Amino acid sequence: MQKRCLEVRRLGRLGYADGLELQKSLETEVIAERKRDYLLLLEHPHTFTIGRRAKSDGVLATAEILKTLGAEVFEINRGGKVTYHGLGQIVGYPIINLSSIKEDVHLYVRNLEDVLMRTLRDYGIESFRIEGLTGVHTSEGKVAAIGVHIKRWVTTHGFALNVNTDLSYYNWIIACEGEPVTSMERLLGREIDLAEVEDKIIKHFREIFAFEHFEDAEERFFRASEK
């Protein structure tokens, strides 16, 4: 049996549209060849995304306010409602073939939650699931969102972990089920190194999804201006 290979790409800061384009390209590759899986780790500039379950009033800001905030809005094909991406947040896009693991979407989402919960535990942060909801929660609020898309058992989209995130941007949306949000920085009272958190995410992702072979390819992009 061929060993399962995971290629991790640390992309730095990447515009949301560029991230979508890259996911689509890698999704096509994985569906066609099914030889290598990918985990993309990156930051997006200020972006609000609207999933398939979102209502039209999920974004509270007007077009003029969004322009002032320097934020973009995208309607996308992942599950879930409205969420925010921005600086200080680690976004993970796994493009993996579930047929080589188990063709079970619910198990896949639970495994992503486990990756994030183990990462938080490394920092002494207690986190948990809430029945009927996706994502990772703490006593102070939701710290990570998850929304996925599956095509021919290949995954796209993924998770967003608030590390040093400016939480004020959540004031402009009705996120998920309207629950409060928090960040690792707020929970710990200090700023956390993003690369260090990425290292821990990669370690736990490899463990939980049982990848035998691993490549860490650092590719930094700065296509979007800082806002």
N, C-alpha and C positions, 0 to 999 in steps of 0.2 A: 504493500500500500504506500502511495506517495505521501511524504511528510507534508503536513499543512504548514504553510509559510505565511507569516504575518509581516507586512511591511508597514512600519510606522513613519508617517511624514509629519514633521513638526513645521508647520507653515508660517508661524508667526502671525502677523496681522494680514488679513485677506478680506477683500470686499465680498459681500454676501453673494452677488451675482457670479463672481469668479468661483466661489465655493460650490455653488450649484452646478456650474459648468464642469468643474473637476469631478464632482461626485457622479455626474451623468456619464462622463468619459470612463471612469473606473468601473462603474456599474456595468456598462456595456462590455468592458474587458472581462470582468469576473463572470458574467453570464456566459460569454462565448468560450472562455478558456478554463475557468474554474481551477487555476493552478496556484493563484496567489490571492490572499485577502489583504485588505488595507485598513489602517486606522489613521484618520487625519485628525490632528490636534492643532487648534488655531484660535485666534481672537478675531471677532468681527468688529468693524466700526458700528456706531449706533444704528440698530436695525430692529424693527418690529416685524414678526412673522405671523401669518394667519393660517392656521391649520384647517383641516377639513371639517372639524366640529365647531369651528368658531362662528359666532354671530357677527353681523355687520357692524354692530355697535361695540365690538371688543376693543377697538382703538378709540380712546376718548379725545385725543388731541385733534385739532383741525389741521388742515394742510399747511396753514400759515405757521402754526405752532411747531409742527414737525420740521418745517424748513428752518425755524429758529433753533430747534434742538439739533439740527444737522443729522436727522434720522431718516432712514428709508423704510418703506413698508412693502412686504412681499407676500402674496398669496401663494401657498405651496401645497404639495400633495402629501405631506406627512400627517399622521394622526395628531389629535390634540386640538387645542384652541389657539389663543394668542399668547405669544411669549416675546421676550426681549433678549437681544444679544448686544453686547457692547464690550468696551475695554475692561480689562481686569477679570474677564469671564473666560473660562476654558470651555471651548466647544469641541466635542468629539463626534466625528462622522465615521462609524465603522461601515466599510463596504465589504461584507463577508458573506460567504456561501453557507446558509443554514443547512443545506442538504448534507454537508459533510459533518454536521454536529447533530442537530435534530430539528425537523421542520415543525417548530412550535413557536409561534410569535409571542405568546404569553411568557414562556420560559425565557426567551431571548430578552424581553423587557426586564424580567426579574433578575436576569444575570447582569444586565447593565446597571440596575440598581445596586446589586451586590458589589460591583466594581467600585462604584462611588461611595458606598457605605464603608467598605474596607479602607478606601483612601481617607475618608474623614476620620475613621478610627485611628489611623496613624497619627493624627494630630490631636487625639483625645476628644474628638467631637462625637457625641452620641447622636445617632440618626436612626430613622425608622421609616417604614412604609405606612401608608394609610389605606385601609381596605377600600377598594373601588376606585382608587386614584393611582396615577403613575407618578414617578419622580421620587425624590428623597426629601424627607422632612426632618425638622428638629423641633425642639420645644419653643424655639423663637420664630419658626416659620419654615417655608420651603427653601431649600438651599440648592436643589438641582432639578431641572425639568428634563423630561424625556418625551420625544415624539419620533416615531419611526415610519418608514415606508418599506414595503417588501414587494419585489418584482421577481417572479420565478425563483423564489426563495433566496434572493440576494438583497441585502439590506442597504438602505441609504438613510440620510438624516441621522439622528442620534440623541445626544445629551448636551446639556449646558450646565456647568457647575459654576456658581457664583463664588469667586475667590476674593478678589479685591474690587468687586463690581460697585459702580455708583447706583445704589438702589432707588434713587429718586426717579429714574426713568420708568420704573414700574408704576408710578403714579399716573401715567398717561395711558394705561391699558387695564383691562380686566383680565388678569392673567389666570389661565387654567380655570379653576373653580372659585377664583376670587380670594384664595387663602393668602395670608401675609407671606412675605419673602424675606430672606436674610442672606448673609454671605459668611464665608469663613473668616474674613477680616473682622466683621462685626462680632462674630461668636468668640473669636480669640483675642480681640482687642489689639491686633497688630496686623501689618501688611505681610502677606505671604509670597514667597518667591514662586512665580508661575512655573518655571522650569522644574523646580523641585516637585510641585504637585503633578506635573505631567509625568515625571519619572515614576511616581507612585501609581498613577492611573495605568501606565503601560505595564508595570509589574503585575498588578491585579488583573488586568485584562488578559494578559498571557496565561495567568494561572486559571482563571475561571473558564476561559474558552479553550484551554488545553492546546495551545500552539506549540509544536515541537521546535519549529525554526522561526527565527526572529531577525528582522533587519530594522535598524533605526536610521532613517534617512532624514537629515535636517535640511529643509528647504524653506528659506525665509522669503516672504513676499511683503512688499509695502506698497500695494497698489492703491490703497484708499488713504486719503489724507486724515490726519488726526483731527478729531472734532470733540 
